[in-house]
Amino acid sequence: AAAAAAESAPSAREAEIKRAAEVIEELSKRAPIQVAPYIKKAAPHLATAWIYFLVVLPHLVKAFSVVQDFVRKLPEKIIIASFGFAVCFFGGIFPATIAAVEAWRLCGGKEAWFCLELLHNEWLKVQAANKEDDAKDSDSNGKSDAKQLSPQDLIVRKAQVVLRAVEPEAVSRGVVGLYTGWIGVLAILKIKFAKTVTLGERIGEEIYRYVKKYEPVLEEMIPEEYRKWVPVALRWSTKAMAVSVAWWIQRVISAVHSAIRGGRVFGKCLVGFL
């Protein structure tokens, strides 16, 4: 009996993958004509990835719940102090990550977390409604009604299930909140690090003005057919080195900022806990 169950599990999963591939192929007919053939070819792989994602998802949610329960049992000040300690000593290694977190906090991090919870609750509603729909057997033939439909009819049926299950206002608020926070993060990071790249590019341009006098010397060292590349290679080399120096300076600045902010958070929360 155990061996039979073990053999039936892969076959059932293969049937689910085949069903999902048929749905993806049906959806590819509505895609732009330029990408539709590629979606159709990738349908089996996309279906396999989707089915296995659904298999792993409950375990990921369970693991997240376990971690969340563990974190909730810890004193809040200890958790914040731990983050402060990490930022204090490792902020300079991950300047972009620290900048993204700071930007996320400034652009409504708490509101974004609330939006994530809204969307998660709506996703749970969709899962429950989909499970209930899959269990329906109106003709009592032992097969789910959904599994007897064509891919096109299945897409329409599942779309109706989703539309009935979710609250439009909750989904709209969640998506808008996440989108607003994400755009804020992108804008801040783009402005901040664009200045660093621009600074490096200008420094490299100024350095090239002084080193281009050595171009004839370099041209004498290489074959004639490749000499046309000397000015371009030298110019881009100086710019690349200058941008690297600019990034190094930015990392130093980020490290100092992270050390000050992380140390302050760590000390404040630790003293408050003690």
PyMOL commands that set and color helices and strands:
alter all, ss='L'
color gray80, all
select helices_A, chain A and resi 2-28+36-73+76-90+95-106+109-134+146-148+151-165+168-220+224-273
alter helices_A, ss='H'
color red, helices_A
deselect
rebuild
show_as cartoon
